[in-house]
């Protein structure tokens, strides 16, 4: 009965969740850590920055501004403005933390890098557009996801390297020794900072793959990244260097944010099939279990797996009566379980809470 309650709970939350997806977490960590080390910063600090970059997916999943994405029906300029102000505020945080370095400095840097890197891939892409391609990758081994495109990874590496170089210069200008950024434990030794083991909420991932993917109308809604890549970098670095940097209004020139070369419309009227692998990820787990989402697996391991035998029809829908039953069952769970889940939740406060 407890297992059934767990499954029904996951299904019910999935019906209500509203997620945001992002670059592969391991790629976020690796790109940030390597650029940090190449800039000449301490290994412990760089590992901390890398983990902070990767953890945004888990801790700020629902903040679309953190992932350079546009909400359903949201004007492009407003979405771009949210990402712009996010990285600008994180640049201000970094400048303040340089005056008295702490782990908060690496955390602010990692959070900003995540948004910069995600913009290279997403360019304002709404969740349904992203999910359509991510679901195909998870079920058929394709490489359609914007997070897997070579030009996106090249952009992420280039922008991260530029930002870490500028950060190193700002550290020097602040009169702070690089050694002051080392993270040490109470004994004065450099601690072992683990790889990130936080993953996006299961309900959010399932909603992204099983619901959002079926809501895309095939229209490419990315913004003009020829402008936004530079805009986000300059917002972050300008705030890092000075208190008196002019604030841009990205809605003042809406036309400049429109993509000059949108992709051709994709035929989506037939829906998108969901494979066993995705359904099992959403159903065959216990509450609160930490496990990587489908896109964290190497693409090559997906092809030919029995767990990804895709069906030929659209995913089964949940009748309203069943949805209400599921929600009622979840509401009937003990208060102790609810309090336990609440106490386990944690993360950084969102600068752009939705």
C-alpha positions as CSV (number, residue, x, y, z in Angstrom):
1,X,0.0,0.0,0.0
2,X,2.9,2.4,0.8
3,X,4.4,1.7,-2.6
4,X,1.1,2.4,-4.3
5,X,0.7,5.6,-2.3
6,X,4.2,6.7,-3.5
7,X,3.4,6.1,-7.1
8,X,0.0,7.9,-6.9
9,X,1.8,10.8,-5.2
10,X,4.3,11.1,-8.0
11,X,1.5,11.0,-10.6
12,X,-0.6,13.6,-8.8
13,X,2.3,16.1,-8.3
14,X,3.3,15.5,-12.0
15,X,-0.1,16.8,-13.0
16,X,0.5,20.1,-11.3
17,X,4.3,20.7,-11.7
18,X,5.8,23.4,-13.9
19,X,9.4,22.7,-14.6
20,X,12.4,24.3,-16.4
21,X,15.1,22.2,-18.0
22,X,18.8,22.9,-18.5
23,X,22.1,21.8,-19.8
24,X,23.3,18.3,-18.7
25,X,24.4,18.9,-15.1
26,X,27.7,17.1,-15.5
27,X,28.6,19.3,-18.4
28,X,27.8,22.4,-16.3
29,X,30.1,21.2,-13.6
30,X,33.0,20.2,-16.0
31,X,32.9,23.4,-18.1
32,X,32.9,25.7,-15.0
33,X,35.5,23.8,-13.1
34,X,37.9,23.5,-16.0
35,X,37.7,27.2,-16.9
36,X,38.2,28.2,-13.3
37,X,41.4,26.1,-13.1
38,X,42.7,27.5,-16.4
39,X,42.2,31.0,-15.0
40,X,44.6,30.0,-12.2
41,X,42.1,29.8,-9.3
42,X,42.5,27.3,-6.4
43,X,41.2,23.7,-7.0
44,X,38.9,23.7,-4.0
45,X,37.3,26.9,-5.1
46,X,36.9,25.7,-8.6
47,X,35.2,22.5,-7.5
48,X,32.8,24.5,-5.4
49,X,32.0,26.8,-8.3
50,X,31.4,23.8,-10.6
51,X,29.1,22.1,-8.1
52,X,27.2,25.4,-7.6
53,X,26.8,25.7,-11.4
54,X,25.4,22.2,-11.7
55,X,23.1,22.5,-8.6
56,X,21.0,25.2,-10.1
57,X,19.0,22.6,-12.0
58,X,18.1,20.9,-8.7
59,X,17.6,24.0,-6.5
60,X,16.2,26.5,-9.0
61,X,14.3,24.2,-11.4
62,X,11.2,26.3,-11.6
63,X,12.9,29.7,-12.1
64,X,12.9,30.0,-15.9
65,X,15.0,33.1,-15.7
66,X,17.8,30.9,-14.2
67,X,17.7,28.8,-17.4
68,X,17.3,31.5,-20.0
69,X,13.9,30.3,-21.0
70,X,10.5,31.9,-21.8
71,X,7.3,31.0,-20.0
72,X,4.3,29.9,-22.0
73,X,2.7,33.0,-23.6
74,X,5.3,35.3,-22.0
75,X,6.6,38.2,-24.1
76,X,10.2,37.5,-25.2
77,X,11.6,40.7,-23.9
78,X,10.2,40.1,-20.4
79,X,11.8,36.7,-20.2
80,X,15.1,38.1,-21.5
81,X,14.8,40.9,-19.0
82,X,14.5,38.4,-16.1
83,X,17.6,36.5,-17.1
84,X,19.4,39.9,-17.6
85,X,18.5,41.1,-14.1
86,X,19.4,37.8,-12.5
87,X,23.0,37.8,-13.7
88,X,23.3,41.5,-13.0
89,X,22.3,40.9,-9.3
90,X,24.6,38.0,-9.1
91,X,27.4,40.2,-10.4
92,X,26.6,42.7,-7.6
93,X,26.7,39.8,-5.1
94,X,30.1,38.7,-6.3
95,X,31.5,42.3,-6.1
96,X,30.4,42.5,-2.4
97,X,31.7,39.0,-1.6
98,X,35.1,39.9,-2.9
99,X,35.4,42.3,-0.1
100,X,35.2,39.5,2.4
101,X,35.5,36.2,0.6
102,X,33.3,33.2,1.7
103,X,31.7,30.2,0.1
104,X,28.9,32.6,-1.0
105,X,31.3,34.0,-3.6
106,X,31.7,30.7,-5.4
107,X,28.0,30.0,-5.2
108,X,27.0,33.4,-6.7
109,X,29.6,32.8,-9.5
110,X,28.3,29.3,-10.2
111,X,24.7,30.4,-10.3
112,X,25.5,33.2,-12.8
113,X,27.6,30.8,-15.0
114,X,24.6,28.4,-15.1
115,X,22.4,31.1,-16.7
116,X,25.1,32.2,-19.1
117,X,25.7,28.6,-20.2
118,X,22.1,27.8,-20.5
119,X,21.5,30.8,-22.7
120,X,24.0,29.4,-25.1
121,X,21.7,26.4,-25.6
122,X,18.2,27.6,-24.9
123,X,18.2,31.2,-26.2
124,X,14.8,31.8,-24.6
125,X,13.3,28.5,-25.8
126,X,10.1,27.6,-23.9
127,X,9.7,24.3,-22.1
128,X,7.4,22.7,-24.6
129,X,9.8,23.3,-27.5
130,X,12.8,21.9,-25.4
131,X,10.8,19.0,-24.1
132,X,9.8,17.8,-27.5
133,X,13.4,17.3,-28.5
134,X,14.5,16.0,-25.1
135,X,11.8,13.3,-25.1
136,X,13.0,12.1,-28.6
137,X,16.5,11.8,-27.3
138,X,15.5,9.9,-24.2
139,X,13.4,7.4,-26.2
140,X,15.1,7.0,-29.5
141,X,18.8,8.0,-28.9
142,X,18.6,11.1,-31.2
143,X,20.6,14.2,-30.4
144,X,17.9,16.9,-30.9
145,X,18.1,18.5,-27.5
146,X,19.4,22.1,-27.6
147,X,21.7,21.1,-24.7
148,X,23.6,18.7,-26.9
149,X,24.4,20.9,-29.9
150,X,28.1,21.4,-30.5
151,X,27.7,25.2,-31.0
152,X,25.9,25.5,-27.7
153,X,28.7,23.7,-25.8
154,X,31.3,25.8,-27.7
155,X,29.5,29.0,-26.7
156,X,29.2,27.8,-23.1
157,X,32.9,27.1,-22.9
158,X,33.9,30.4,-24.6
159,X,31.6,32.5,-22.3
160,X,32.7,30.7,-19.2
161,X,36.3,31.2,-20.0
162,X,35.8,34.9,-20.6
163,X,33.9,35.3,-17.3
164,X,36.5,33.5,-15.3
165,X,39.3,35.5,-16.8
166,X,37.4,38.7,-15.9
167,X,36.7,37.4,-12.4
168,X,40.4,36.7,-11.9
169,X,41.1,40.3,-12.8
170,X,38.5,41.6,-10.5
171,X,39.9,39.5,-7.7
172,X,43.4,41.0,-8.3
173,X,42.0,44.6,-8.5
174,X,40.3,44.0,-5.2
175,X,43.6,43.2,-3.6
176,X,42.6,39.7,-2.8
177,X,45.1,36.9,-3.0
178,X,44.0,33.8,-5.0
179,X,44.9,31.7,-2.0
180,X,42.2,33.5,0.0
181,X,39.6,31.7,-2.1
182,X,40.7,28.3,-1.0
183,X,38.0,26.4,0.9
184,X,39.4,24.8,4.0
185,X,37.8,22.9,6.9
186,X,38.2,23.6,10.6
187,X,41.6,21.9,10.7
188,X,42.9,24.1,8.0
189,X,43.1,21.3,5.4
190,X,41.5,21.6,2.0
191,X,38.3,19.5,2.1
192,X,37.1,17.0,-0.5
193,X,34.2,18.7,-2.2
194,X,32.1,15.9,-3.8
195,X,30.6,15.9,-7.2
196,X,27.1,17.3,-7.3
197,X,24.5,14.6,-6.4
198,X,21.5,16.8,-6.5
199,X,19.1,16.3,-9.3
200,X,15.9,18.2,-10.5
201,X,12.7,17.2,-8.8
202,X,11.3,14.0,-10.2
203,X,7.8,15.5,-10.6
204,X,9.2,18.4,-12.6
205,X,11.2,16.1,-14.9
206,X,8.2,13.9,-15.5
207,X,5.9,16.9,-16.2
208,X,8.6,18.2,-18.6
209,X,8.8,14.9,-20.5
210,X,5.2,13.6,-20.4
211,X,3.2,16.8,-20.5
212,X,5.2,19.7,-21.9
213,X,6.5,17.8,-24.8
214,X,2.9,17.3,-26.1
215,X,2.1,21.1,-25.9
216,X,4.5,22.4,-28.5
217,X,2.9,23.8,-31.6
218,X,6.1,23.4,-33.6
219,X,7.0,27.2,-33.7
220,X,10.6,28.1,-32.9
221,X,10.4,30.8,-30.2
222,X,14.1,31.4,-29.4
223,X,15.3,34.9,-29.0
224,X,18.2,36.6,-30.9
225,X,21.3,35.1,-29.2
226,X,23.6,37.2,-31.3
227,X,22.5,39.9,-29.0
228,X,21.7,38.1,-25.8
229,X,25.0,36.3,-25.4
230,X,26.8,39.6,-25.3
231,X,24.1,41.3,-23.2
232,X,24.2,38.7,-20.4
233,X,28.0,38.6,-20.2
234,X,28.2,42.4,-20.1
235,X,25.5,42.6,-17.4
236,X,27.4,40.2,-15.2
237,X,30.8,41.7,-15.7
238,X,29.7,45.3,-15.6
239,X,28.0,44.7,-12.2
240,X,31.1,42.8,-11.0
241,X,33.4,45.7,-11.8
242,X,31.4,48.8,-10.8
243,X,28.4,50.1,-8.9
244,X,27.6,52.7,-11.6
245,X,26.7,50.6,-14.6
246,X,23.7,51.6,-16.6
247,X,20.8,49.2,-16.6
248,X,19.4,48.1,-19.9
249,X,15.7,47.9,-20.7
250,X,15.5,45.0,-23.1
251,X,11.8,45.7,-23.9
252,X,12.7,49.1,-25.3
253,X,13.6,47.5,-28.6
254,X,11.6,44.3,-28.9
255,X,12.4,43.8,-32.5
256,X,16.1,43.4,-31.7
257,X,15.4,40.4,-29.6
258,X,13.6,38.4,-32.3
259,X,15.6,35.6,-33.8
260,X,16.7,36.6,-37.4
261,X,16.8,33.0,-38.5
262,X,14.1,30.9,-36.7
263,X,14.0,27.2,-37.5
264,X,11.3,25.9,-39.8
265,X,8.1,24.9,-38.2
266,X,7.9,21.3,-37.0
267,X,4.8,19.2,-37.5
268,X,3.6,18.3,-34.0
269,X,-0.1,17.6,-34.5
270,X,0.5,13.9,-34.2
271,X,1.8,14.2,-30.7
272,X,5.0,12.7,-29.3
273,X,5.3,9.1,-28.1
274,X,6.5,8.3,-24.6
275,X,8.7,5.2,-24.0
276,X,8.8,2.7,-21.1
277,X,12.1,4.2,-19.9
278,X,10.4,7.6,-19.2
279,X,7.3,6.0,-17.7
280,X,9.4,3.8,-15.4
281,X,11.5,6.8,-14.3
282,X,8.2,8.6,-13.3
283,X,6.5,5.6,-11.7
284,X,8.9,3.0,-10.3
285,X,10.6,5.1,-7.6
286,X,10.0,5.9,-4.0
287,X,9.3,9.4,-2.7
288,X,12.3,11.7,-2.4
289,X,14.7,9.3,-4.2
290,X,17.7,11.0,-5.7
291,X,18.4,9.7,-9.2
292,X,19.6,11.3,-12.4
293,X,17.0,12.3,-15.1
294,X,17.0,10.5,-18.4
295,X,19.2,13.1,-20.1
296,X,22.0,12.5,-17.7
297,X,22.8,9.1,-19.2
298,X,25.2,9.0,-22.2
299,X,23.2,9.1,-25.4
300,X,24.8,6.0,-26.7
301,X,23.6,3.9,-23.8
302,X,20.0,4.7,-24.7
303,X,19.9,3.2,-28.1
304,X,18.6,-0.3,-28.2
305,X,17.7,-0.6,-24.5
306,X,14.6,-2.6,-23.7
307,X,13.7,0.2,-21.2
308,X,13.2,2.5,-24.1
309,X,10.9,0.6,-26.4
310,X,8.8,3.5,-27.7
311,X,5.1,3.2,-28.2
312,X,3.5,4.2,-31.4
313,X,0.7,6.3,-30.0
314,X,0.5,9.4,-27.9
315,X,0.9,8.9,-24.1
316,X,-2.3,7.9,-22.2
317,X,-4.0,10.8,-20.6
318,X,-5.3,11.0,-17.1
319,X,-9.1,11.4,-16.9
320,X,-10.2,14.3,-14.7
321,X,-12.0,11.9,-12.2
322,X,-8.8,9.9,-11.8
323,X,-6.7,13.0,-11.4
324,X,-9.1,14.1,-8.6
325,X,-8.8,10.7,-7.0
326,X,-5.0,10.9,-7.1
327,X,-5.0,14.3,-5.5
328,X,-7.4,13.1,-2.8
329,X,-5.2,10.2,-2.0
330,X,-2.1,12.4,-1.8
331,X,-3.9,14.9,0.5
332,X,-4.9,12.0,2.8
333,X,-1.2,11.2,3.5
334,X,-0.1,11.6,7.1
335,X,1.0,15.1,8.2
336,X,4.3,13.5,9.3
337,X,5.2,12.6,5.7
338,X,4.3,16.1,4.5
339,X,6.5,17.7,7.2
340,X,9.3,15.3,6.4
341,X,9.2,16.3,2.7
342,X,9.1,20.0,3.6
343,X,12.1,19.7,5.9
344,X,14.1,17.9,3.3
345,X,13.5,20.6,0.7
346,X,16.2,23.3,0.5
347,X,18.1,25.5,-1.9
348,X,19.0,28.9,-2.8
349,X,16.4,31.6,-2.8
350,X,15.2,32.5,-6.2
351,X,16.0,36.0,-7.4
352,X,13.1,35.8,-9.8
353,X,10.5,33.7,-8.0
354,X,7.5,32.8,-10.1
